[in-house]
Amino acid sequence: MKMKNSQAKNYLKFYEKSPGREIFRKELKIIESRLGDCKHLLSVGCGPAVFEGKLKALHDEMEIVGLDASREMLELAPESIDRVYGDGQSMNFNDETFDCILYLTSLEFIDDYKKAIKESKRVIKRNGKILVMMLNPASDYFAEKYSNKDSYIRKNIKHKDVKAIRDYIASCFSIKSEGYYLGIKDGKVYDTSDPKEASLYVVEAIKNE
């Protein structure tokens, strides 16, 4: 996720206090529950790598690479992960390198998500997985954020049709699970699968060919 240094620091601060701490905890649980036996992970558009750093702290056996197009972002990322400057649409990795690729609310901010997904398929091992966590534009939470013309989302999001992204993922991978998660309203964080309330849409898919 590409953002200015000041925006990244605000992003980090958000997760340090309520309700950010609870959002972080629930999002991390969603991610962890889907990693399975993955040991070599690539996170595309990692930004300051808040989740990636926590995953590494919890699972030291994991090799985690964070890729981002902002050097400023990578400077804020923890040194416990491998930080790589680069573009998700053209990755400088060998074929079939990773067990899992993560897009943690980053794919919808990439100019050409189809190129990124194709590149992901190239660098994922056979039977490896892609986990895509996207903001849900149909949610009240998204509408609130998007209504602010100065918000990061309003200024930077490139794609709001998550179903189109989902369908393209399905054309390249076999979808294992998908669904809506995490309600956020009036400072409260709660579990929900209601597309109108859930702030996230999550797709987990496997490379079978």
Buried (B, 14 or more C-beta within 10 A) or exposed (E): BBBEBEBBEEBBEBBEEEBBEBBBEBBBEBBBEBBEEBBBBBBBBBBBBBBBBBBBEEBEEBBBBBBBBBEBBBEBBBEBBBBBEBBBBEBEBEEBBBBBBBBBBBBBBBEBBBBBBEBBBBBBBEEBBBBBBBBBBBBBBBEBBBEEEEEBBEEEBEBBEBEEBBEBBEEBBEBBEBEBBBBBBEEEBEEBEEEEBBBBBBBBBBBEE
